[in-house]
Amino acid sequence: MDYILIYHGGRNDYSGVKDMSPALKQELVDLIEHKRNEMIHSDRETGFQSEETITRGNELNELLNCYQKLLSIPTHNKI
């Protein structure tokens, strides 16, 4: 069964995570939240079109994509 990541900006509300290790889930959520905060800070300091903010946004997208891929692994293939 596949799970879908649902993220409601500004809240730590990641639904659909049922079979992922709680420690791994929390570590990924923490990394995502940290990168999100970095991007927001960069936006406030340098603007949303700055190279720094765009880089932070791309890094955040990579983390979210990794998280989504982990969620899509069928339960029987998870470590």
SULDASUL-V308435 format. One record per backbone hydrogen bond with DSSP energy under -0.5 kcal/mol. NH is the residue of the N-H (numbers start at 1). CO is the residue of the C=O. If there is no record, write none. Layout:
nh: [NH;NH]
co: [CO;CO]
This chain:
nh: [3;6;7;8;8;9;11;13;14;15;15;18;25;26;27;28;29;30;31;32;33;34;35;36;37;38;39;40;41;42;43;44;45;46;47;47;50;54;55;56;57;58;59;60;61;62;63;64;65;66;67;68;69;70;71;72;73;73;77;78;78]
co: [71;15;5;6;13;7;8;11;12;6;13;16;21;22;23;24;25;26;27;28;29;30;31;32;33;34;35;36;37;38;39;40;41;42;42;43;47;50;51;52;53;54;55;56;57;58;59;60;61;62;63;64;65;66;67;68;69;70;74;74;75]
